[in-house]
Amino acid sequence: MEAGVRNRFQGKVWNIRVDDVMAQVTMWMGDTEVASVMTRESLEEAGFRQGDNVTALIKAINVVMVK
């Protein structure tokens, strides 16, 4: 998949939660957990399965940092 995103992180799908309309895919990158929410249709099209090696493409226009 081609994407104009600089922030790419590789990891493994750890958990997939699905309801009638939406899905949440959680991946681990070392000791960091990242979750993505998508439509159920998008999940089915992507074909994600628990244990798959995946790449998270992160593009944000706003990042808030706190201490």
C-alpha positions in Angstrom: 0.0 0.0 0.0 1.4 3.4 -1.0 0.9 6.2 1.6 2.4 9.6 2.1 2.9 9.1 5.8 6.3 9.4 7.5 5.4 7.9 10.8 5.5 4.1 10.3 5.7 1.6 13.1 5.8 -2.2 12.7 4.2 -4.5 15.2 1.9 -7.5 15.6 -1.9 -7.5 15.9 -2.7 -8.4 19.5 -6.5 -8.0 19.7 -9.5 -7.4 17.5 -12.8 -6.2 18.9 -15.8 -6.1 16.6 -19.4 -5.0 17.0 -22.2 -4.4 14.5 -20.7 -1.3 12.8 -17.2 -0.6 14.2 -14.0 -2.5 15.0 -10.9 -1.8 17.1 -7.6 -3.4 16.2 -4.8 -3.3 18.8 -1.2 -3.9 17.9 2.0 -4.1 20.0 5.3 -2.6 19.0 7.8 -3.7 21.6 6.3 -2.5 24.9 4.0 0.1 23.2 0.3 -0.6 22.4 -1.4 1.2 19.5 -5.1 0.9 18.7 -6.9 1.8 15.5 -10.7 2.2 15.2 -12.3 1.5 11.8 -15.5 0.3 10.3 -16.3 -3.4 10.3 -16.3 -3.3 6.5 -12.8 -1.8 6.5 -11.6 -4.5 8.9 -13.0 -7.2 6.6 -11.4 -5.6 3.5 -8.0 -5.3 5.2 -8.2 -9.0 6.4 -6.4 -8.4 9.7 -6.1 -11.4 11.9 -4.7 -11.8 15.4 -1.0 -12.4 15.2 -0.5 -10.7 11.8 2.5 -8.6 11.3 1.3 -5.1 10.4 2.5 -1.5 10.0 0.8 1.4 11.7 0.8 4.6 9.5 0.3 7.5 11.9 -0.6 10.9 10.5 -1.8 13.6 12.9 -2.4 17.3 12.5 -2.4 17.8 16.3 -0.3 16.2 19.0 -0.7 17.2 22.6 2.0 16.4 25.1 1.6 16.7 28.9 3.9 16.2 31.9 
